Amino acid sequence: MIVADIAVNWTVFFVVGGLSLFGVSSQSLFAVLILVTARPLWRWFGPSSLGERADLNRDA
């Protein structure tokens, strides 16, 4: 959904105007941050790692 929002905002920025460059570029950078960190965070907080942490706590 954020990709569609970014595409619409960039299209409006170039065709119609009225949006700030800071707004559309910071939204795009935020999407890059989400894409870069999604997989490592999913592995860290995902169901399999929760089970592994529970096993570690049980052994203690």
ABEGO torsion letter per residue (X at the ends): XAAAAAAAAAAAAAAAEGBBAAAAAAAAAAAAAAAAAAAAAAAAABAAAAAAAAAAAAAX
